[in-house]
Amino acid sequence: MNTLQHFLGIKGLQKELLLKILNTANSFITDDGKAFKSVPLFKDRTIVNLFFEPSTRTRSSFEVAANHLGAHVLNFDTDTSSIKKDESLVDTFKNLEAMHLNLFVIRHSIAGTAELLAQHASPHVSIINAGDGCNEHPTQAMLDVLTIMQHKASFSKLRIAIVGDILHSRVARSQIYALTTLNVAELRIIAPRKLLPTDIDLERLGVKIYHNLSSGLVDVDVIIVLRMQEERNSDNSLPSKAEFYSEYGITNDRLKIAKPDVIVMHPGPMNRGVEIDSEVADGPHSVILKQTTNGVAIRMAIMSLLGNKGE
Ligand code: NCD
């Protein structure tokens, strides 16, 4: 359990491993919390960012993390690559692998793509999933958990609500697996019926479902707000923005229903005035930018725990 070959999802991972990632991430943050330590574990190695979907935070965060580990980064340009000439993704990947590149970070709109590359990877090559369709976004869930840990006491006392478009959210899936594995006292999902996932057995995981925001927010310690994923709305399940805001938008008034010291999180990108009001996003309960900061430490931790450092 000391080393990982790939990091594809949270589902099925042991609690001890999640705690080890969190502790390792903390060890990369300076004591005053204002910087990351530079540790040259990947000196002169090259890490490949293969992003087939837009990204601001995740891609930059992997690059910053790689730099702190002493690595170079190849930001593979998916728009001008031979994929445009119908080369298969696996062929592209095998050609990059042939250049002695051995750590790949991949984001793709199709669920299972990271797993597919892992199946084709040579034994000395590692794949990190930076989001695959609606399936998982495991590094995001880990940085969210680290942020919760920094602000709150033991997980076993926490009541956490995830609000919004759960159906299309890979972030929510990874968070549900992480938070249930870490045994939070209560995990709630607050969403319209049409935006609940059908591929996870929420009941078996002990997740409580609410359709009414005001009931779901009662006494929660943490609110995780999600964006409506319009780009994945193939089945037209999404309500209008105005409808969503009036039923589920997080406003200062609605925050009063939660615990007085509630923290508000959002993986970004935020749609202000749809799922969250600006006065909440920029207000005293928000830890949204802290999540972004923690992303660097988490990605350093995950890369450092991979067994393959480029041999
Ligand atoms: C999320 C994603 O891409 O899944 N963003 C992120 O990585 N921070 C969530 C989203 O797009 O809404």
Boltz pocket constraint, residues with backbone or C-beta under 6 A from the ligand:
constraints:
  - pocket:
      binder: B
      contacts: [[A, 54], [A, 57], [A, 58], [A, 130], [A, 131], [A, 133], [A, 137], [A, 140], [A, 170], [A, 171], [A, 226], [A, 227], [A, 229], [A, 267], [A, 268], [A, 269]]
      max_distance: 6.0
